[in-house]
Amino acid sequence: MSVKRCYRILLGALVAAGALAPAWAEPIGGSIFTCVDARGQRVTSDRPIVECLDREQKELKKDGTVRRTIGPSLTAQERAAAEERERKLADDRQRQTDERRAQKVLLTRYPNQAAHDAERARALRAAQDVILAGQRRVVELDDERRKLEQETEFYKDRAKWPARLRRQIEENEQQIAAQQRFVEAQEEEKRRIDSQFDEELARLKALWAQLGPSTATSGAGGAASSAPPQRR
């Protein structure tokens, strides 16, 4: 079997196995391939050069100018690593795009600090209203408990309490405990909201500074009227 035929069989097998990039499969007519092999010798051929599969080689036009540069063939492990690098780059680009979009939405919603302060005040006021409602319910339950305790005074012996009274006292205790947990959770939520606005304001100040020195303070006169309620 001739050397040329052996070369063609080898090259076809590599292409079929995916070891070579698609660009290697069909050289353009009249092309000349050249590279420097592992021994440092310049090799030239009318086909992709097998000795240079692991290194860069150039495809030249008839006039000697470079038509394209063909990179080294990658192993499966190298291709996987390259794909992983490309995936990470794509993820980074997507994160940057999402961040720019989020910044645009943030600036549209809060063009200045007065608008942000007003929104903080509304959010904290709503959270405080929920807390006050919960606290009022605790007071109501305490009143119910006192009435139940007054009823127990008719019975000197606790063991003689009616089943109904025992059940009502037990339910009252459970409701008070649940309502107290609810109020505590809402107070924590209020602190979380306030902290979130603090973090948001820090981001906005940096964005406003990029737009101009007057952006962050414009509308400041209206900020005082919408200042956030006193923190608990």
Buried (B, 14 or more C-beta within 10 A) or exposed (E): EEEEEEBEEEBEEBBEEEBBBEEBEEBEEEBBBBBBBEEEEEBEBEBBBBBBBEBEBBBBEEEEEEBEEBEBBBEEEEBEEEEEEEEEEEEEEEEEEEEEEEBEEBBEEBBBBBBBBBBBBEBBEEBBEBBEEBBEBBEEBEEBBEEBEEBBEEEEEEEEBEEEBEEBBEEBEEBBEEBBEBBEEBBEEBBEBBEEBEEBBEEBEEBBEEEEEEBBEBBEEEBEEBEBEEEE
